[in-house]
């Protein structure tokens, strides 16, 4: 009897060790996948504030909440099952999906850089200007649609980083990544869009310290949003360029990847800081390659969009890059009124 109990306890201990190892695998995989998707995450955080800019301040958080739930549905109910099916039955297609997403990132990043160089600014009112429930619903739907594209990129990048794991571990990791990234992005967005309200509230208090902090928050928000947009652009070009670099290497064209590796070697030999400097060189090369590839895609795509029936001229609507660039033009609310671009 005691022998059977000892064997049972041994089995329980073995299962506990397996479960602990699986938890470690999931935690490590989620961290790795989330870090690699950072470029898209930053861009996602830069995109959403412009959708609620111009709305009644009392509707900003409810709109973000609706976009949050729409984003979570996108990731968990549509993208995740599709990716698991693809990884189970046609895994060879994932690198091509990843390169397609990388091309999109390069295109979006290059478009931002191009508009910045040309000094392009959007004209017209914010898409979220308050016009009632129907207009608000349309804005939320548009934000969720844009989020779907970004969520696809995040989830595909995350999937590729944990492709060696078993199917159920991949599924759990992707659920963790989806939840963590969505909460992070829309928590940050909620804080960003209400930061000027917090600043105005502090500025109205009697304390001199509160007044200074409030004024700093109100004055600093345009710079914060501009910085987010800049970092997002660089991160998109870096991530997109690295995806393309790795993709063409896997397809058999080794020259670009080998060239970057040659450029890394002198930096890697520097004492103490060699690893960081090598990473910096790789990141810079990936970003430059991403910009070149993005500009090449722009040169082909923009003329096509002008002649195709569903194409939009840049001055006629909000292209993806223009919508993201709009976040940098955000101005804080005055006296509780709505924001304006």
C-alpha positions in Angstrom: 0.0 0.0 0.0 2.8 2.4 1.0 4.7 1.4 -2.2 1.7 2.3 -4.3 1.4 5.7 -2.5 5.1 6.4 -3.0 4.7 5.6 -6.8 1.6 7.8 -7.0 3.5 10.7 -5.3 6.4 10.1 -7.7 4.0 10.3 -10.6 2.5 13.5 -9.2 5.9 15.0 -8.8 6.9 14.1 -12.3 3.7 15.7 -13.7 4.4 18.8 -11.6 7.9 19.0 -13.1 6.5 18.7 -16.6 3.9 21.3 -15.9 6.5 23.7 -14.4 8.7 23.2 -17.5 5.7 23.9 -19.7 5.0 27.1 -17.8 8.6 28.1 -18.2 8.4 27.4 -21.9 5.2 29.4 -22.2 6.6 32.3 -20.3 9.9 32.3 -22.2 8.1 31.9 -25.5 5.6 34.7 -24.8 8.4 37.0 -23.8 10.4 36.2 -26.9 7.4 36.5 -29.2 6.2 39.7 -27.6 9.7 41.3 -27.8 10.0 40.5 -31.5 6.5 42.0 -32.2 7.5 45.3 -30.4 7.7 47.3 -33.6 4.1 46.6 -34.5 3.0 47.1 -30.9 4.5 50.6 -30.8 2.9 51.4 -34.1 -0.5 50.1 -32.8 -0.2 52.4 -29.8 0.6 55.3 -32.1 -2.4 54.6 -34.4 -5.3 54.6 -32.0 -5.2 58.0 -30.4 -6.0 59.7 -33.7 -9.3 57.8 -33.9 -10.7 59.3 -30.7 -9.2 62.7 -31.2 -12.0 65.2 -31.8 -14.6 63.1 -30.0 -16.5 64.3 -27.0 -14.1 63.8 -24.0 -16.7 61.8 -22.2 -16.8 59.3 -25.2 -13.0 58.8 -25.5 -12.6 55.9 -23.0 -15.9 54.2 -24.1 -14.6 54.3 -27.7 -11.2 52.9 -26.6 -13.0 50.1 -24.7 -15.0 49.1 -27.7 -11.9 49.1 -29.9 -10.1 47.0 -27.2 -12.8 44.3 -27.2 -12.8 44.3 -31.0 -9.0 43.9 -31.1 -9.2 41.0 -28.6 -11.9 39.3 -30.7 -9.8 39.8 -33.8 -6.8 38.1 -32.2 -8.5 35.2 -30.3 -11.5 34.3 -32.4 -10.2 34.9 -36.0 -6.4 35.2 -36.2 -5.4 32.6 -33.6 -7.5 29.7 -34.9 -6.5 30.5 -38.5 -2.8 30.6 -37.6 -3.0 27.3 -35.6 -4.7 25.6 -38.6 -2.1 27.0 -41.0 0.8 25.9 -38.7 -0.7 22.4 -38.3 -1.5 21.7 -42.0 0.5 24.1 -44.2 3.4 25.4 -42.1 5.5 26.0 -45.2 3.4 29.0 -46.0 4.1 30.9 -42.7 7.4 32.4 -43.9 5.6 33.8 -47.0 2.9 35.3 -44.8 5.6 36.7 -42.5 7.4 38.3 -45.5 4.1 39.7 -46.7 3.6 41.3 -43.3 7.2 42.5 -43.3 6.6 44.1 -46.7 3.6 45.9 -45.2 5.7 47.2 -42.3 8.4 48.4 -44.6 5.8 50.1 -46.8 4.1 51.9 -43.9 7.4 53.0 -42.4 8.8 54.2 -45.7 5.5 56.1 -46.3 5.9 57.9 -43.0 9.5 58.9 -43.8 8.5 60.0 -47.3 5.6 62.2 -46.0 8.0 63.7 -43.3 10.6 64.5 -45.9 8.0 66.1 -48.2 6.5 68.0 -45.3 3.1 66.5 -46.0 0.3 67.4 -43.6 -3.2 66.2 -43.6 -6.0 68.6 -44.3 -9.5 68.3 -42.9 -11.0 67.4 -39.6 -10.3 64.5 -37.4 -12.1 61.3 -38.3 -13.5 61.1 -34.8 -15.1 64.5 -34.7 -18.3 64.2 -32.7 -21.3 63.7 -35.0 -23.4 61.3 -32.9 -23.6 57.6 -32.2 -23.7 56.5 -35.9 -20.5 58.4 -36.7 -18.9 57.1 -33.5 -19.8 53.5 -34.5 -18.3 54.1 -37.9 -15.0 55.4 -36.4 -14.8 52.4 -34.0 -15.4 50.0 -36.8 -12.6 51.6 -38.9 -10.2 51.5 -35.9 -11.0 47.8 -35.4 -10.4 47.1 -39.1 -7.0 48.8 -38.9 -6.2 47.0 -35.8 -7.0 43.7 -37.5 -4.1 44.3 -40.0 -1.7 45.2 -37.2 -2.9 42.2 -35.0 -2.3 39.8 -37.9 1.3 41.1 -38.1 1.8 40.8 -34.3 0.4 37.2 -34.2 2.3 36.0 -37.3 5.5 37.3 -35.9 4.8 35.8 -32.5 3.9 32.4 -34.1 7.1 32.4 -36.1 9.2 32.9 -33.0 7.7 29.8 -31.2 7.3 27.6 -34.3 9.4 24.9 -32.7 7.0 24.4 -29.8 4.1 21.8 -29.7 0.7 22.9 -31.0 -0.9 23.4 -27.6 2.1 25.3 -26.3 2.0 27.6 -29.3 -1.7 28.1 -28.7 -1.2 29.1 -25.1 1.7 31.3 -25.9 -0.3 33.1 -28.6 -3.3 33.6 -26.2 -0.9 35.1 -23.6 0.7 37.3 -26.2 -2.7 38.4 -27.5 -4.0 39.3 -24.0 -0.8 41.0 -22.8 -0.3 43.1 -25.9 -3.9 44.2 -26.2 -4.1 45.2 -22.6 -0.7 47.0 -22.9 -1.6 48.8 -26.1 -5.1 50.0 -25.1 -4.1 50.7 -21.5 -1.4 53.0 -22.9 -3.8 54.5 -25.4 -6.3 55.3 -22.6 -3.6 56.9 -20.6 -2.4 58.9 -23.5 -5.7 60.3 -24.6 -6.6 61.3 -21.0 -3.2 62.7 -20.1 -4.1 66.2 -21.0 -7.3 66.0 -19.0 -5.2 64.9 -16.0 -2.9 67.8 -16.7 -5.8 70.3 -16.8 -7.1 68.9 -13.5 -3.7 69.2 -11.8 -3.2 72.7 -13.3 -6.5 73.8 -11.7 -5.5 72.8 -8.1 -4.1 75.2 -5.5 -0.7 73.5 -5.1 2.1 75.1 -7.0 3.7 71.7 -7.6 0.4 70.3 -9.0 0.1 73.3 -11.3 3.6 72.8 -12.6 3.1 69.1 -13.2 -0.3 69.8 -14.9 1.2 72.4 -17.2 4.1 70.1 -18.0 1.7 67.2 -18.9 -0.5 69.5 -21.1 2.5 71.0 -22.9 4.3 67.7 -23.2 1.6 65.6 -24.8 2.3 66.6 -28.5 6.0 65.8 -27.9 5.1 62.4 -26.4 2.9 61.5 -29.3 5.5 62.7 -31.8 8.1 60.5 -30.0 5.8 57.5 -30.1 5.3 58.0 -33.8 9.0 58.4 -34.5 9.9 55.3 -32.4 7.1 53.4 -34.1 8.4 54.3 -37.5 11.9 53.2 -36.7 10.7 50.0 -35.1 8.5 49.2 -38.1 11.4 49.6 -40.6 13.7 47.6 -38.3 11.3 44.7 -37.8 10.1 44.7 -41.4 13.7 44.9 -42.7 14.8 42.1 -40.5 11.9 39.9 -41.5 12.8 40.4 -45.2 16.5 39.9 -44.5 15.8 36.6 -42.8 13.1 35.6 -45.3 15.3 36.0 -48.4 18.1 34.1 -46.6 15.7 31.2 -45.9 14.7 31.2 -49.5 18.3 30.8 -50.6 19.5 34.3 -51.3 22.3 34.7 -48.7 24.1 37.8 -49.9 22.2 40.5 -48.0 22.2 38.5 -44.7 25.9 37.6 -45.1 26.8 41.3 -45.8 25.1 42.5 -42.6 26.9 39.7 -40.7 30.2 41.0 -42.1 29.4 44.5 -41.0 28.5 43.2 -37.5 31.9 41.4 -36.9 34.1 44.5 -36.2 31.5 45.8 -33.7 31.2 42.4 -32.0 34.9 42.4 -31.3 34.7 45.5 -29.1 35.3 44.6 -25.4 32.3 44.7 -23.0 29.9 46.4 -25.4 30.5 44.2 -28.4 27.2 42.3 -28.2 25.2 45.5 -28.0 27.1 47.2 -30.8 26.7 44.2 -33.0 22.9 44.3 -32.3 22.9 48.0 -33.1 24.6 47.5 -36.4 22.2 44.7 -37.3 19.2 46.9 -36.3 20.5 49.9 -38.4 21.2 47.7 -41.4 17.7 46.1 -41.1 16.1 49.5 -40.8 17.9 50.9 -43.9 17.0 47.7 -45.9 13.5 48.1 -44.7 13.4 51.7 -45.9 14.8 50.8 -49.3 12.3 47.9 -49.7 9.4 50.1 -48.5 10.3 52.9 -51.0 10.5 50.3 -53.8 7.0 49.0 -52.9 5.7 52.6 -52.7 7.1 53.3 -56.2 5.1 50.4 -57.6 2.0 50.6 -55.4 1.2 54.4 -55.5 0.8 54.6 -59.3 -1.5 51.5 -59.2 -3.7 53.0 -56.5 -4.3 56.0 -58.6 -5.7 54.0 -61.5 -7.4 51.2 -59.8 -11.2 51.7 -59.0 -10.7 51.2 -55.2 -7.5 53.2 -55.0 -7.3 56.5 -53.1 -5.2 59.5 -54.0 -3.3 60.7 -51.0 -5.2 64.0 -50.9 -8.6 62.3 -51.2 -8.5 60.1 -48.0 -6.5 58.8 -45.2 -3.8 56.3 -46.2 -2.4 54.0 -43.6 0.7 56.0 -43.2 -1.2 59.3 -43.1 -3.5 58.0 -40.4 -0.5 57.0 -38.3 1.2 60.3 -38.9 -1.9 62.1 -37.7 -1.1 61.0 -34.2 2.0 63.3 -34.2 -0.2 66.3 -34.9 -2.4 65.8 -31.8 -3.0 68.9 -29.8 -4.2 68.7 -26.2 -7.7 69.7 -25.2 -8.4 73.2 -24.0 -10.8 73.8 -21.1 -12.2 70.3 -21.5 -13.1 70.8 -25.1 -12.3 68.3 -27.8 -8.8 67.9 -29.3 -8.1 69.2 -32.8 -5.6 68.5 -35.5 
